[in-house]
Amino acid sequence: MPQNYQKSILIVTTQDDLHSNAVARSIESLGGRPVLLEREAYGSEWALTASQGSEGVGVSFDMPDATLRMQDIGAIWLRRDFTIETTKKDSSPEALYVATQTVIHVNGVIALLAERVPCMNRPEANRRCNSKFYQAEIARQHGLMIPETFQGGHPSAAYRFQERIPEDRRICIKPLEAVHLRKSDGTIFAHYNSIFQRRPEAQLTSLRDCPVILQEFVEKEVEIRATVVGDQVFAASIDTRSASEQAQIDWRHYDWANTPYRQYELPVSVRESLLKIMRALGLSYGAFDLIKSKNGEFFFLEVNSQGQWLWVEDLTDLKITDGVAQWLITAAQQSTC
């Protein structure tokens, strides 16, 4: 067995994350050594130390029962970004200062480490993928169709876009990011895609307060979730034609009983486009949302560099979890750090 096989695989994650736990179990079943670093446990269950000088850089992850140095690490999976949220009970300037310093420290050291150790995905690649506008241009350059799109908050420009789309075609409105928000009663909600009602320019002034995406709605034959791990493409169709009206606009308005999921064979040209987009964005993992239109064209909507997949796996038996685990183990085997 290669010596590098016994190097640890770090998983930067959140507490009770089902995907991290599933991949960790798969890594263990394949003989690997996963180490979960939950961001909520920083300072209590693990800490990160870095040193720098004439002899170079040293990095160590200190835990109650072990210390991992840079040379002990074979691969990293940035399942989630490292952030710290201050609470209402402790939102003092001091708490904010400590949180800010900690986030800068951890993310800065991980960014350096990701240049020396295989990483799914490197921090700068995740940052690039925060922009749907940027993603879409990369997708267009590599052979996929993209819907006519407006992004911004200028009422006159939004109105001109609206008027440019023929009256017999629908427009949808979507957030730049589906941020989960907490109401005063503790419930969590998010804004998803919905149909935009055309209106006079004078009724678009609220756009000045918050930019949005307006997009020509693609009348679909089927939606596709294509999860790419390295060079493997795990594609599933999502058929919302018999689902609720809301789910037909955005499948995240789940209507499980009326939305069949099936394994899907993408055309070779589309598969090759996805792999080219992955390379252009610097990704080793990406969850793509695509649409096959009623006239057979494939449209790119977005790629989530930290997207979820377990529900697709459960409904289609696609082996995505094992694919992620195998990529990390292979990367750890080949690591020369």
C-alpha positions as CSV (number, residue, x, y, z in Angstrom):
1,M,0.0,0.0,0.0
2,P,1.5,3.4,-1.0
3,Q,2.7,5.5,2.0
4,N,0.7,8.5,0.9
5,Y,-2.5,6.4,1.1
6,Q,-2.3,6.8,4.9
7,K,-2.2,10.5,4.8
8,S,-5.3,12.2,6.3
9,I,-8.0,13.7,4.2
10,L,-9.3,17.0,5.8
11,I,-13.0,17.8,5.4
12,V,-13.8,21.5,6.3
13,T,-17.5,21.4,7.0
14,T,-20.4,22.4,9.3
15,Q,-21.9,20.6,12.3
16,D,-24.0,17.5,11.4
17,D,-23.5,17.9,7.6
18,L,-25.0,14.8,6.0
19,H,-22.8,15.0,2.9
20,S,-19.5,15.2,4.9
21,N,-20.6,12.3,7.1
22,A,-21.5,10.2,4.1
23,V,-18.2,10.9,2.3
24,A,-16.2,10.2,5.5
25,R,-17.9,6.8,5.8
26,S,-17.1,6.0,2.2
27,I,-13.4,7.1,2.6
28,E,-13.1,4.9,5.7
29,S,-14.6,1.9,3.8
30,L,-12.0,2.4,1.1
31,G,-9.2,2.4,3.7
32,G,-8.7,6.2,3.9
33,R,-8.4,8.5,7.0
34,P,-11.0,11.3,7.0
35,V,-10.7,14.1,9.5
36,L,-13.8,16.3,9.9
37,L,-13.2,19.9,10.9
38,E,-16.5,21.5,11.8
39,R,-16.3,25.3,11.8
40,E,-18.5,25.6,14.9
41,A,-16.0,23.5,16.9
42,Y,-13.0,25.8,16.1
43,G,-11.2,26.7,19.3
44,S,-12.8,24.0,21.3
45,E,-12.1,20.8,19.4
46,W,-9.5,21.9,16.9
47,A,-7.2,24.8,16.2
48,L,-5.0,25.8,13.3
49,T,-1.4,27.1,13.8
50,A,1.0,28.4,11.2
51,S,4.6,29.4,11.3
52,Q,6.8,31.1,8.7
53,G,10.5,32.0,8.6
54,S,13.8,31.3,6.8
55,E,13.1,27.6,6.8
56,G,9.8,28.0,5.1
57,V,6.2,27.4,6.2
58,G,4.8,25.2,8.9
59,V,1.1,24.3,9.4
60,S,-0.5,22.2,12.1
61,F,-4.0,21.2,13.0
62,D,-4.2,20.6,16.7
63,M,-6.9,18.3,18.1
64,P,-7.4,16.8,21.6
65,D,-6.0,13.4,20.5
66,A,-3.7,14.3,17.6
67,T,-1.7,16.9,15.7
68,L,-1.7,16.9,11.9
69,R,1.2,18.7,10.2
70,M,1.2,19.8,6.6
71,Q,3.1,16.7,5.6
72,D,0.4,14.5,7.2
73,I,-2.3,15.8,4.9
74,G,-3.0,14.1,1.6
75,A,-6.1,16.1,0.4
76,I,-8.6,18.7,1.5
77,W,-12.3,18.9,0.7
78,L,-13.7,22.4,1.3
79,R,-17.3,21.2,1.8
80,R,-18.2,24.5,3.3
81,D,-16.5,27.8,3.6
82,F,-15.0,28.6,7.0
83,T,-17.2,31.4,8.6
84,I,-18.2,32.4,12.1
85,E,-21.6,33.8,12.8
86,T,-22.0,36.0,15.9
87,T,-25.2,35.6,17.8
88,K,-27.7,38.1,19.1
89,K,-26.5,37.2,22.6
90,D,-23.0,38.1,21.7
91,S,-22.9,40.6,18.8
92,S,-20.5,43.0,20.6
93,P,-17.7,44.8,18.8
94,E,-15.3,42.5,20.6
95,A,-17.1,39.3,19.4
96,L,-17.1,40.6,15.8
97,Y,-13.4,41.5,16.0
98,V,-12.5,38.0,17.3
99,A,-14.7,36.3,14.6
100,T,-13.2,38.4,11.8
101,Q,-9.6,37.7,12.9
102,T,-10.3,34.0,13.2
103,V,-11.9,33.8,9.8
104,I,-9.0,35.6,8.1
105,H,-6.5,33.4,9.9
106,V,-8.1,30.0,9.0
107,N,-9.0,30.9,5.4
108,G,-5.6,32.4,4.8
109,V,-3.8,29.4,5.9
110,I,-6.1,27.0,4.1
111,A,-5.6,29.0,0.9
112,L,-1.9,28.5,1.2
113,L,-2.3,24.8,2.0
114,A,-4.6,24.4,-1.0
115,E,-1.7,25.4,-3.2
116,R,0.4,22.5,-1.9
117,V,-2.2,19.8,-1.3
118,P,-4.9,18.6,-3.7
119,C,-8.1,20.4,-2.8
120,M,-11.7,20.0,-3.8
121,N,-12.2,22.9,-4.6
122,R,-9.5,25.5,-4.1
123,P,-10.8,28.7,-2.4
124,E,-10.3,31.0,-5.4
125,A,-12.3,28.6,-7.6
126,N,-15.2,28.6,-5.1
127,R,-15.0,32.4,-5.1
128,R,-15.2,32.6,-8.9
129,C,-18.3,30.5,-8.8
130,N,-20.1,32.9,-6.6
131,S,-20.9,34.9,-9.7
132,K,-23.7,33.4,-11.9
133,F,-22.9,36.0,-14.5
134,Y,-19.3,34.9,-14.7
135,Q,-20.3,31.2,-14.8
136,A,-22.7,31.8,-17.6
137,E,-20.1,33.5,-19.8
138,I,-17.7,30.6,-19.3
139,A,-20.5,28.2,-20.2
140,R,-21.3,30.1,-23.4
141,Q,-17.7,30.1,-24.4
142,H,-17.6,26.4,-24.1
143,G,-20.6,25.5,-26.2
144,L,-23.7,25.6,-24.0
145,M,-26.7,27.8,-24.6
146,I,-27.6,30.4,-22.0
147,P,-31.0,32.3,-21.6
148,E,-31.2,36.0,-22.3
149,T,-30.3,37.5,-19.0
150,F,-30.3,40.9,-17.1
151,Q,-28.5,41.4,-13.9
152,G,-28.6,44.6,-11.9
153,G,-30.7,47.1,-10.1
154,H,-31.3,49.9,-12.6
155,P,-35.1,50.3,-13.3
156,S,-34.7,51.8,-16.8
157,A,-32.3,49.0,-17.9
158,A,-34.6,46.3,-16.4
159,Y,-37.5,47.8,-18.3
160,R,-35.6,47.8,-21.6
161,F,-34.7,44.1,-21.0
162,Q,-38.4,43.3,-20.3
163,E,-39.4,45.0,-23.5
164,R,-36.8,43.2,-25.5
165,I,-38.3,39.8,-24.6
166,P,-41.3,39.0,-26.9
167,E,-44.7,39.2,-25.2
168,D,-45.4,35.5,-25.8
169,R,-42.3,34.5,-23.8
170,R,-42.2,34.4,-20.0
171,I,-39.5,36.1,-17.8
172,C,-38.4,34.7,-14.5
173,I,-36.9,36.6,-11.6
174,K,-34.3,35.1,-9.3
175,P,-31.8,36.2,-6.6
176,L,-28.1,36.4,-7.3
177,E,-27.7,33.8,-4.5
178,A,-30.4,31.8,-2.8
179,V,-29.5,33.0,0.7
180,H,-31.3,31.3,3.6
181,L,-32.7,33.9,6.0
182,R,-34.2,33.5,9.4
183,K,-37.5,35.2,10.4
184,S,-38.1,36.6,13.8
185,D,-40.0,33.5,14.8
186,G,-37.0,31.3,14.0
187,T,-38.2,29.8,10.7
188,I,-35.9,29.8,7.7
189,F,-36.8,30.7,4.2
190,A,-35.1,31.5,0.9
191,H,-36.1,33.4,-2.3
192,Y,-36.2,31.0,-5.3
193,N,-37.1,31.6,-8.9
194,S,-40.6,32.9,-9.8
195,I,-42.3,34.3,-12.8
196,F,-41.8,38.0,-13.2
197,Q,-44.9,40.0,-14.0
198,R,-44.2,42.6,-16.6
199,R,-44.9,46.1,-15.4
200,P,-44.4,49.8,-16.3
201,E,-41.0,51.3,-15.6
202,A,-42.4,53.4,-12.8
203,Q,-43.1,50.2,-10.9
204,L,-39.6,49.0,-11.1
205,T,-38.0,51.6,-8.8
206,S,-37.6,49.0,-5.9
207,L,-34.8,47.4,-7.9
208,R,-32.6,50.3,-6.8
209,D,-32.6,48.7,-3.3
210,C,-31.4,45.3,-4.4
211,P,-30.0,43.9,-7.7
212,V,-31.8,40.9,-9.2
213,I,-31.5,38.5,-12.1
214,L,-34.2,38.7,-14.8
215,Q,-34.0,35.9,-17.3
216,E,-36.0,34.6,-20.3
217,F,-37.9,31.5,-19.0
218,V,-36.9,28.5,-21.0
219,E,-39.9,26.3,-21.7
220,K,-38.5,22.9,-20.7
221,E,-38.8,19.3,-21.7
222,V,-36.8,18.3,-18.6
223,E,-34.4,19.7,-16.1
224,I,-31.0,18.0,-15.4
225,R,-28.8,18.0,-12.4
226,A,-25.3,17.0,-13.5
227,T,-22.9,16.4,-10.7
228,V,-19.3,16.4,-11.9
229,V,-16.5,14.9,-9.8
230,G,-13.2,15.1,-11.6
231,D,-13.8,13.6,-15.0
232,Q,-17.0,11.7,-13.9
233,V,-20.4,13.1,-14.8
234,F,-23.4,11.9,-12.8
235,A,-26.5,13.2,-14.5
236,A,-30.1,12.9,-13.4
237,S,-33.3,14.2,-15.1
238,I,-35.9,16.1,-13.0
239,D,-39.3,15.9,-14.7
240,T,-41.6,18.6,-13.3
241,R,-44.2,18.5,-16.1
242,S,-46.8,16.9,-13.8
243,A,-45.7,18.8,-10.6
244,S,-47.1,21.8,-8.9
245,E,-47.0,25.1,-10.8
246,Q,-44.3,26.4,-8.4
247,A,-42.2,23.3,-8.8
248,Q,-42.4,23.7,-12.6
249,I,-40.8,27.1,-12.3
250,D,-38.2,25.9,-9.7
251,W,-37.8,22.3,-8.7
252,R,-36.6,23.4,-5.3
253,H,-40.3,24.0,-4.5
254,Y,-40.3,20.2,-3.9
255,D,-43.3,18.2,-5.2
256,W,-41.8,14.7,-4.7
257,A,-44.8,12.7,-5.6
258,N,-45.1,14.3,-9.0
259,T,-41.5,14.8,-9.9
260,P,-39.7,11.7,-11.1
261,Y,-35.9,11.6,-11.0
262,R,-34.0,9.2,-13.3
263,Q,-30.5,8.6,-14.4
264,Y,-29.8,10.5,-17.6
265,E,-27.4,10.0,-20.5
266,L,-26.1,13.4,-21.6
267,P,-25.1,13.8,-25.3
268,V,-21.3,13.5,-25.6
269,S,-21.0,17.1,-26.8
270,V,-22.8,18.4,-23.6
271,R,-20.7,16.2,-21.4
272,E,-17.5,17.5,-23.0
273,S,-18.8,21.1,-22.5
274,L,-19.3,20.4,-18.8
275,L,-15.7,19.1,-18.4
276,K,-14.3,22.1,-20.3
277,I,-16.3,24.5,-18.0
278,M,-14.9,22.6,-15.0
279,R,-11.4,23.1,-16.2
280,A,-11.9,26.8,-17.1
281,L,-13.3,27.4,-13.6
282,G,-10.6,25.4,-11.9
283,L,-13.1,23.0,-10.3
284,S,-12.8,19.4,-9.4
285,Y,-16.4,19.2,-8.1
286,G,-19.4,21.0,-9.5
287,A,-23.2,20.6,-9.4
288,F,-24.7,21.8,-12.7
289,D,-28.3,22.9,-13.3
290,L,-29.3,22.4,-16.9
291,I,-32.5,22.5,-19.0
292,K,-33.3,20.6,-22.1
293,S,-35.8,22.8,-23.9
294,K,-38.8,21.6,-25.8
295,N,-36.9,22.0,-29.1
296,G,-34.0,19.9,-27.8
297,E,-31.4,22.5,-26.9
298,F,-29.4,22.3,-23.7
299,F,-29.3,25.5,-21.6
300,F,-26.9,26.2,-18.8
301,L,-28.4,27.8,-15.7
302,E,-25.6,27.6,-13.1
303,V,-23.0,25.5,-11.4
304,N,-22.7,25.2,-7.6
305,S,-19.1,24.4,-6.5
306,Q,-20.4,23.3,-3.1
307,G,-23.7,21.9,-4.2
308,Q,-25.6,19.0,-2.6
309,W,-26.4,15.6,-4.1
310,L,-27.6,13.1,-1.5
311,W,-31.3,13.5,-2.5
312,V,-30.4,12.8,-6.2
313,E,-28.3,9.8,-5.1
314,D,-31.2,8.4,-3.0
315,L,-33.7,8.8,-5.9
316,T,-31.5,7.5,-8.7
317,D,-28.8,5.3,-7.2
318,L,-26.0,7.4,-8.8
319,K,-22.8,6.7,-6.9
320,I,-21.8,10.3,-6.3
321,T,-20.7,9.9,-2.7
322,D,-18.3,7.1,-3.6
323,G,-17.1,9.2,-6.5
324,V,-16.2,12.1,-4.2
325,A,-14.5,9.8,-1.7
326,Q,-12.5,8.0,-4.5
327,W,-11.3,11.4,-5.9
328,L,-10.1,12.4,-2.5
329,I,-8.3,9.1,-1.9
330,T,-6.7,9.1,-5.3
331,A,-5.6,12.8,-4.8
332,A,-4.1,11.8,-1.4
333,Q,-2.2,8.9,-2.9
334,Q,-0.7,11.2,-5.5
335,S,0.1,14.1,-3.1
336,T,3.8,15.0,-2.8
337,C,3.5,17.6,0.0
